[in-house]
Amino acid sequence: MKFDLSQIKFSLAMAIFGTIGIFVKLIALPSSMISMFRGILGSSFLIAFILIKQRGFSFKAVSKNLGFLLISGALIGFDWILLFDSYKYTSVARATLCYYMAPVILVLVSPLVFKEGITPKKGICVAVSLFGMILVSGIFDNISFQSGELRGIALSFFSAVIYAVIIILNKKLRDIDVFEQTVVQLLTCGIVMFIYSAVSGNMTVSGIGIKGLIVLIFVCIFHTGLAYLLYFGSMYRINAQSIAILSYIDPVVAVVLSSVFERPMSFKEIIGAVLIVCSAIAS
């Protein structure tokens, strides 16, 4: 596959996404607060880009899709909460790989949502992915509920379910620029997470420290604003097959970093990771 500038930008975005777990674990804040700051600062970064580039902003297109944008924006916040919470109980590698079960979930619901049949090939891919998730989860290694590992795996899996729902809602959007869509969704995410944090009693920044604050700002700007800019600024210039393959740079980077900074993956987990990634690409 010959790389052009758009593919390089997309690959860089996916590599950035793959590093977020390691950084989030350094931020001593509730997951809802991290999600709130990501939504607010990330959307502010993209708004500044739109103004600088004088791209314009179609309020008519936003109002036409407002319902789906608000629902998906709110879901993004809760999706991040579940994923970030999963990092507290299990490794970034396990959490990320379980999160990437979202394509499998989409295949399973496609007959109901998109009126698409499940071909034998897709059925095999789903079965292989599920088996890969079992290997990654460590169930065969006698992980106990007390260890928190299974809780972390469950949180990341439910995060994948929400992510699949977000993808379905995004496919309902019509005639809206991708940057306008992302700004509204991130801003909605920030507002909803602000309300959620206040109601749940998690509205606090105590204990974050200077180091944590720097990492938080870095995550908001680098992993959200810049990464989304690279992601959406390039994905419509490359074909779907390239997107499908390059998207798995994210979990590969996450697995490598997790093995270096947390703990090495067992042989079973490596086999499971390969099965998940390869079957998702094939499907």
Secondary structure, 3 states (H helix, E strand, C coil): CCCCHHHHHHHHHHHHHHHHHHHHCCCCCCHHHHHHHHHHHHHHHHHHHHHHHCCCCCHHHHHHCHHHHHHHHHHHHHHHHHHHHHCCCCCHHHHHHHHCCHHHHHHHHHHHHCCCCCCHHHHHHHHHHHHHHHHHHCHHHCCCHHHCHHHHHHHHHHHHHHHHHHHHHHCCCCCCCHHHHHHHHHHHHHHHHHHHHHHHCCCCCCCCHHHHHHHHHHHHHHHHHHHHHHHHHHHHHCCHHHHHHHCCHHHHHHHHHHHHHCCCCCHHHHHHHHHHHHHHHHC
